[in-house]
């Protein structure tokens, strides 16, 4: 019950931060788009595109978190946690798409002469940078607390938005300071922001793919689990320990050595004690699957 409550609380926290991100990103996207249009700044319009992808991907994340919180069923005995990694991968792909759109338009504007941006766009960007950086830290804090790759991916999406805004700020500043001939600094800033977004997309996609392939993502956690198991009376050795992540929850598969002269019932009792001990200290583990081995047996 404690594990279930922990997971429920984690999902609630994730949904809350995601909804906050959607509302903030939507407001900023509108402000930046209007500022870019009336302030003659493509870097600001590109920034608005990035914020719009924030809205879309955060919406996908919200749906994915709802989906991943569904309990296990006959078709999905391990639950629906992998949906979270799929959503994180989707966020990364959306970032790549946004970067491509920004890059194509930036190159077009670099080759096409245009007027310098208006000075008031810097005020808009200054407010956006502060807002998005604060939102990034808020969402990342929640993602770290609940160990959610998708929520942390969403946080880095907000950080990439802050980066594109900072690049736009620098580009517009150069354009205004340099005067005639420096108008393209705004577009070069947008192009640079697109490259940064691509890098962030990779950083998001890499762990998501690892989770989908049941890769060993946290070696330190594996060692911690084996150490906890070894603390249980009756456990002589931990032969194997494999961990897979399923959304906000984790599963462990272990081979535990016990005295070969114990009865089946005694071995079963030790196995349950190991599971209870691990879940008590690491409540993110939904299941700890234990195979009991007679001590000294080599496979």
N, C-alpha and C positions, 0 to 999 in steps of 0.2 A: 504493500500500500504506500509506503514511504517513497519508493522508486516511482510509482505512478504519479503521486502528488508532485514530486520533483519535476518530472517530465511535463506535467500539466502546467506548472508554474513557468517552466522554461518556454513553452509554446506561447503562453499568455504574454510574457515579456517580449518575445520575438515579434508577435503580432502587433503589440503596442508600438514598438520602435519602427516597424515597417510602415504602419499607418501614418505615424508622424512624418516619416521620410516622404511618403507620397504627397501629403498635404503641403509640406514645405517646398518640395521640388516643383510641384505644380504652380505654386505662387511665384517662385523664382523664374520658372520658364516663361511665364507670361510677362513678368517685369523685364527680363533680359531681351525677349523678342521685341517688345515695344521700344526698349531703349536702343536696340541695334538698328531697328528700322528708322526711327526718328533721329538717332544719333549718328547714322551713316557708318556703322561699325559691323563688318562681317564677323570679326572675332567675337563680338557680343552675340550675334545671331548664332554662330557656331556653338557658343556656350549655351544658348537657349536650346539648341538641338540636344546637347549633352544632358541638360536638365530634363528634357522631354523623355529621353531614354531612361533616366532615373525613375520617372513616373511609371513608365511601362514595365521596367524590370522589377521595381518594388511591388507593382501590382501582381506580377507573376510570382514573386516571392511570397506575397500574402496568400495567394491561392495554393502555392506549393507547401507552405507551412500548414495550412488547413488540411491539405491532402496527407502530408506526412504524419500528422497527429492521429490519423485514423488507426484504430486498434488492429491487431493482427487478425486475419481471417483464414479460411481454408485455402484460398489461392495465394495468400501472402502470409505464411506462418511466422516470418520474421518482422512483420509489420510493413509500413509504407515509408520508412525513413529514407530510402534511396531517392525518393522524390526530391528531397532537399538538395542532394548533390546534382541532380538533373537541372534543378532551377538555377543553381550556382553556375553550371555550365552554360545555361541559356543566357544568364546575365553577361557572362564573358563574351558570348557570340554577339549579343546586342551592342556591347561596347565596341567590338571590332567593326560592326556595321556603322555605328555612329562615327568612328574614326575615319572610315573610308569616305563617308559622305562629307565630313569636314575637310578631309584632305583634297578631294576632287574640287570642291568649291573654292578652297583656299588657292589652289594652283590656278584656277580660272581667274580669280580676282587679282592674283599677282601679275598675270599677263594682261589684265585689262585695267587701264588707268581709271582712278576714281577719286572722289573727294576725301579729305581727311576726316576722321571721326570727330564728333563734338566732345567738348571737355566734360560735360555732365555725365558721360558714360563711365568716367572713372569713379564717380560717386556711387553709381549703381554697382559697379564691380567690387568696390571696397566693401560694401555691405554684403554682397553675395559671398565673397571670400570668407568673411568672418562667420556668416551664418552656416555655410557648408562645412567649414572646419569644425565648428561646434557640433553640428549634426553628425559628422564623421566620428568624432570622439564618443558621442552618446551611443551611437549604434554599435561601434566597435567594442565598447565596454560591455554592452549586453551580449554581443556575439562571443566575447571571451568568457563571460560568466556562465553562459549556457553551452559553450563549446559547439557553436553552430557555424559550419563553414559557409552556409548560404547567407546568414546574417552578417558575417564578417566580409563576405563578398559584396554585399550591399553597402557596407560601411566604406569599403575601398572605392566603390562607385561614387559615393559622395565626395571622397577625397579627390578622385579624378576630376570631378566637377569643380572643386576648389582650385585644382591645378590649372584647368583650362581657363578659369576666371583670372588667375594670377598671370598666366601667359598673355591673356587679352589685355590686362591692365598694363603690363610692360610694353606690349606692342603699341597700344594706343598712346601711351606716354611718349614713346620714341617718335611716333608720328606727329604728335602735337609739338613736341620740343624741336624736332628737326625741321618741321615746316615742309615746303614744297619738295617733292622727291622722296619723302620718307613715308608717304601714305601706305606703302605696301608693308610696313612694319606690322601693321594690324593683321594682315593676312599671313605673314610669316609666323606670327604668334599663334594664330589659329592652327597652322600646319604643325608647329611644334607641339601644341596641345594634343593633336591627333596622335602623334608618335607616343606621347606619354600615356594616352588612353590604351594604346595597343599593349604597352608593357604591363599596365594594370590588368588588362584582360588575361594575359598569360599567367600572372600571379594568382588570379582567381580560378582559372581553369585547371591549373596543375593539380592542386589538392582535390578538386572535385572529381577529376578523372581517376586519381588515386583511390578515392573512396569508392567509386563505382566499380573499380577493379579489385577491391578488397586488399589494397596495398597496405603494408605496415607503415602507417603515417606517424605514429608516436612511439618510438622505441623506449622512451623514458617511462611511458605509461605501462608498457609491457613489463618492464623491470619492477615497477611499483606493484603490479598485480601479482607477480611471482613472489615478491617479498612478503606481501600480505598473506598469500596462500601458505607459505612456509612457516608462518607464525602460528598456524592452527595445530594444536596437539594431535599427534598421530600421523602427521604428514612428514615423510622422510625425504622426499625429493620431488621437485617439479621437473618433469622430463620435457614437456612441451607446453607452450602457451602461445596461442594465436588470437589476435584481436581484430575484429572488424567493426567498422562504424556504420550505424544505420540511422542517419539523421542526427537527432539530439541524443540518441542512445547508442550504447556499445554492447557488443557480445564478445565473450571470451570462450575459447575452446582450450581445455587443459588436460594434460595427462599427469595424474598425481600418484606417486608411489606411497604405498602404506605397507605395514608389516604383512607378509604373505600368510601368516597364521591367523589373521583376523577373520571373523565370520563375514558373510556378505552383508548382514545387517550393520555390523560395526564399520565396515568400509563405506556403506551407504551413509551412515551418520557423519562420518568424517567429511565426506564429499559435500553434504549439506552445510556442515559447519564452515567449510572453505567458501562456499557460495555466499553464505550469510555474512561472513567476515569481510569479504571483498565488497559486497553491496552496501554494507554499513559504512565503509570508509570511502567508497566510490559509487555513489547512488546513480551515476549515469549508466551503470551496467544493468541492462534489463534482464540479461540471462548470463549465467556462467555455466557452461556445459562441461562437465567433468567426467573423464574416463579414469577409473581407478585401476592401477596396476600393482601387482605384487612386487615389493621392493627387490631390486636386483635384476628384473627382467629387462632384456635389451631387445628393441625392435629395429 
